Amino acid sequence: MTPPVDVLVLLHNNRAWIPGFLNSLRRISIPVTVYFLDNNSNDGGADLLAELLPSLPFRTHLFRSRRNNGFAGGMNRLAGQSGSEFMFILNPDTEVDEGCLEKLVGRMQSDSKIGICEARQYPREHPKSFDASTGETSWCSGAAALIRRKALEEAGGFDERLYFMYCEDVDLSWKLWLRGWKCVYVPDAAVRHFTQDLTPGKLRTAENYYSFRNSLFLYHRFGTSRDRSLIRGFLKKRLLSSGYSWRSRFLFLIALADHIRYIPYLSTSREGNDRGHPRVRLDESSLSH
């Protein structure tokens, strides 16, 4: 029997994607309840969404926040509003392929130790490896992933104190691995993802800042002595390489300084990975790019 699934969707100025996104949700054939949280958008997207939701063939809930809670904070709030065993976290700049969610649920039900399973994204995919027979992978992207509520609760949810945007999904995945849960990639389940690199001329200031700073958080929380050369290479490339503009390198320096104030919290919340879990691999994260 297919269990009910809660679909969790966080929005912030995503008006352009809403019609195509909602149409793709109609392809889902299993019982779902969709929970939307608008993270203080200013593009009229929440009003458009409210207008279109009554036409959908399943139950929906729309919440509006007066502040931008970031991805981690927003998802934690949506998870708290929902109640099903399985939660499908989904970006609004995606379109769900037919059978995507059904395949993710089937894979999740096949193994009670799977805490999160991720759909394939196209036309761009994250460059990380996975086991061809089991689908086990280092981490699962938060753009389109099915999460078991019990696993999320055991991990303490997304860490919204550290992560406003970027790397929160890696952090959660590694917490799951260290608690005995599995992270699995399901390439047969797919979503089309209109990522930033497909948006010409879009400023990446926030992306560069948070990606750099939050990568350092991952090192402090999960790194081992074997990762020292990796962090040195990461800093050298970002701060000294001519491949980045002076403006970008100055931004990285600000992010480097900013991350220092979080080190006491990172020290007290460090995960027990001193021996190095085989799936907690910093070379599979943004630290190696």
N, C-alpha and C positions, 0 to 999 in steps of 0.2 A: 504494500500500500504506500502510495506517495504521500509524505507528510506535507502539511501546509508550510509555506515559505514566506518570510517577510523580506520584501525588497526594500533596501535602505538607500535613499538617494539624497545626496547633499548638493545644494546649488549655490553658486555665487556668480552672478552676472553671466548666466548660461542661456539667455533667452533665445539666441539663434539656433541652439540645438534642440530645444524643447519639442517642437512638432515631430521631427524625425525620431527622436528618442521615444516619445509616447507611442508613436505608430509601431515601433519595433517591439514594445512591450506586449502588443496584441498577439504576438507570435507565441507567447508563453501559454502552454496548454494545461499546466497544473495549477492547483489553487494557490493564489498569492494574495497578500495584502501589501500595498506599496505605501511606504512612509517617506514623505518628502520633508526636508528642512531647508528653508531658504536662509542662507547665511548673510542677511543684511545686504541683499542685492540692490542696485540702483538703476537697473536697466529695464524695469517693468516685467521681468521674467516671472515673478511670483504672481502677478495679476493675470498674466497669460496662462500660467499653469492652473490657477484657480478656475479660469474660464473653461479650460479643456478637460479637466479631470472628470466631470460628470459623464463624459462620453465613453470612458474606459469601462471594460466589462468585468471589473473586479473592485474590491473595496480599496479606497485610498484615504490617506490622511495627509494634510498639509499643515506644517508648522512654520511660523516665521519668527526669526530672531532679530532683535534690534542691534546685535553686534555680530561681527564675524568671528565665529568660534574656531576657525581653522578646520582642517580635515579631521584631526584626531578628536577634538572637542565636539564637533558636529556629529560624528559617527557614534561617539559614546552616548550622546543625547538621544539619537535615533534608536540605538540598541535598547536604551532604557524605556522608550515608549513602546517598543514592539515586544512580542512575547513568544514567538515560535522557536522551536529548537534550532532551525536552520535560518540563517540570515544571509541574503545575497546583497553584498555591498556593490554598488554600481555607479560609475561616473555618468553624469548627464550628457557628456559629449561622446556617447557611444550609441551604437545601434546593435541590438541583440539579435544574433542569428537564430533561425528556427532550431529548436531542440537544444539550445545552449544550456539553459538552466536545468532542463530535464536530465541532461547528461552529467552535469555537475552533481545533482542530487543522487543520481544512480551511483556515481563513483563514491560519494560520501557514505551512502548506505552500505557499500560493499566492504567497508572497513571502519570499525568503531573507533579506531585510533587516529583517523584523519581529522585534524582540527580545522584545516582550511584547504580548499582546492580552488585553483585559479583557472579561468578560461584563457584561451589563446587570444591575443590581440593582433589585429592586422589593420593597416599595412605595415605598422611598426611594432616590433616586439622587443622586450627587454633582453639584452644579451646575457643570459645565464643558462647554465646546463641543467639537465634533468635526466633521471634514469629512464631509459626508453621502455623498460618493462613495467616499472611500478609508477612512473611519473613523479617520484619523489624529487624534490628540488630544494635548494637552499632557502628560498623565500618566495612568497606569493604577492603579486601586485594587488593593491587595493582598488584598482580600476574596475575589476570585474571578478569577484571572488565570493565563494560560498563559505561561510564560517559557522562552525558548530557553537551554539551559545555556551555550552559548558566549557569549551576550550577558551573562548574569549573571556569568560568570567574568571577562570583559573589564572589567566595571564594578567588579570587586572584591567582589561580593556586596552585601548590605545593610550599611550602616555601623552596626555595633552599638556603636561607641564613642560616637556621638552620640545614637542613637535607641533608646530603650527601647520606646516606643509612639508612634504617630502621626507622619506626614510621612515615614517611611522609604520608603514607596512612591513619593512624589513625588520624593524625592532620587534614588532608583534610576532612575526614568523619565527624569529630566533628564540623568543621567549617560549613559544609553543614547542619547538624542538627540545629545548632544555627541560620541559615539563613532561616529555614523553609523547607529545602529539606529533603528527606528521603533517608536512606541507606538500601538497601534490599539485602537479601541473596536468591539466586535461586538454590536450591539443585538439581533440575532436569537438570540444565546446568552444565556440568562438564569438567574439564581438568585434565589430568595426569601431576603432577608437580614433577620433579626430584629435590627435595629440598636438602639442604646441609646435612641433617642428613642421607641421603641415599648415601652420598659420603664418603666412609671409609677413615680415616686419613686426611681429609681436615682440615687445620688450621682455627680456628674460632676467631683469634685475633681481626680482624676488626669487626666481628659480635658482639663480647662481648663488645668491646669498644663503638661502636656507639649505640648498643641497650641500654646499661646502660646510657650513656650520654643523648640520645634522650628521654628516659623515663622520665628523670628529666625535660626536656623541656615540655613534656606533662603536668606534674604536675604544673609547673609554669604558663602555658598558660590556662589550663582548670580546675585545681584543686580547691576544695572548702575546708572549714574548716573541713568537714566530711572526707576528704581524708588524714588528717595528720597522722593518725595511719597507713594508707596504705603506705605512703612514709617512715615512720619510720621503718616499717617492711621490706620494700624493701631494705633500706640501711643496716639494721642489717643483713639481710640474705646474701647480696652480700659482705659486708665488714668483717663480723665477723664469719660467718658460716664456719665450716670445710668442707662443701660440695663443696667449691671452693678452688682451689689451691692457694698457696701464690702468684704465678705469676699472676693468674687471679685477686686476690684481689688488688695487686699492680696496675694492669691495671685499675681497677675500681677507685682507688684513683686518678690516673692521669685524668681519665674522669670526676670525681667529681670536681677536680680543674679546668679543662678546661671549664666546663659548666658555671662557674661563670662569665666569660667575656661576656656571652650572656644575662645575667639577665637584664641589662638595656633595650635591645631590646625586650625581653620577656615581660617586664613590660609595655612597650608602645604598644605592639601588643597583650596584653592579651585579650582573648575573654570574652564577657559578660555572664559568667556562674555562677555568684555568688549564684544564687538560686538553681543551679544544675539541668540541663536538664536531664530528665529521661533516655535518650539514650546516653548521654555523661558520660560514666561510666569508671573511671580509673581502677576499679576492673576487667574490661574486657580487659585490656591491659597488656603489659609486666611488669607493676608495680606489678602485683599480682602473677607472676610466679617465 
